[in-house]
Amino acid sequence: MILACYFSKKRDAMSDLFKNLIEAMPSKEEIAVVIPSAYKDDTFSNNIGYKVVEDITSIKSKGKRLLYLIPFFFRLRKKLKKYNIDKIYLQNDIFTFNFLIWLMFRKSATFTLWLHDPILHEGVPKKEKIHRFFSMLTYFHEVKNFILSYHSIYDNISKIEGLSCYKNRMKVISLPQMPEMEFADIADMKNNLGIIEYDYIFFGRIEEYKGLELFIDAFRETVGKKKLLIVGTGNDEEIIKKKVNLDHRIKFINRYVDNRDLAKYIVKSKCVILPYKSATGSQTVAIANYYGRIVLATKVGCFPEYIREGENGFFIEDYTVEAMKDALKKVDYYIDCCTPEKIENIYNQFDINRIANQLYHEIIS
């Protein structure tokens, strides 16, 4: 039986990914799930063999959290004794929780870990770097399968200190579609040209490594009536506010926007921009393609694999203002070139049922 674990007090893209993958897996009666505290028990299917909502990450006090941590794992071990747990699936590499699961089952189970960020991207908290360091020192040595989100990182894994020795244990599985961002009634509006208000949209966390500052500089140096919409919050938002104030063609919605409203903004735009300086895996391409929108991205992380030029988007050739200006000149051409049929064909490659089935068979292999 598989024990699938994810510990988090946040309901975000990563925790939703865990939920969606588990829900799309076959043989759910052969899966026990530790549900993140951000969710309720009934969020996950009743067909699952065993479910328990962890109540550790929701404790605000660090001292109190540590006090309840070990008792929770003892209770979990006791509850799982009647199941033959011989496979463990870990969705993220947060050290403390994974380490304790490893201690509990290392002698009786094999481990699969989805390693979303083999190279920790710029701007990650120091805590994540510490987690990675201790993970590599301990349970990483006994992980049977590491899952990566794109092939180019696998090809370059030999350059990553501390991970190169695990290359023969690594498999690549693309990130799937994101059902929480898919609204059929809004998608039906995508071919209505009358709803278009913006030429470009950027959405998500506003962080330096995402290249938005550079893109705004490039956009401001172009002439014409093109409009740019930015939706999100983050550490770099004050800089973006100052840049936006210099150009009336740019609108910045600097607040949390729920998924449905964000979907409406996407269909009101012609092109989703991802001018990242660095990246790993991302579901943004699938979201854009679901709404029939092309993606303009730099050639970093998963983008060269998730985007096929002339089919569902195209590329910024370099991380410079000049390269972004050159790309902006080609947007209209690629909007015409990337037909709805081409975009849909690429989007189908993100099918969550196929991807969850692939992951399931890697876990049980």
Helices and strands as residue ranges (DSSP letters): E 2-5, H 13-24, G 28-30, E 31-35, G 41-43, E 50-53, H 62-80, E 87-90, H 95-105, E 110-114, H 126-137, G 139-142, E 143-148, H 151-155, G 157-159, G 164-169, E 170-172, G 179-181, H 184-187, G 193-195, E 198-203, G 208-210, H 212-220, E 228-231, H 237-244, E 250-253, H 259-267, E 269-274, H 284-290, E 294-298, H 303-306, E 313-316, H 321-328, H 331-337, H 340-347, G 348-350, H 352-364
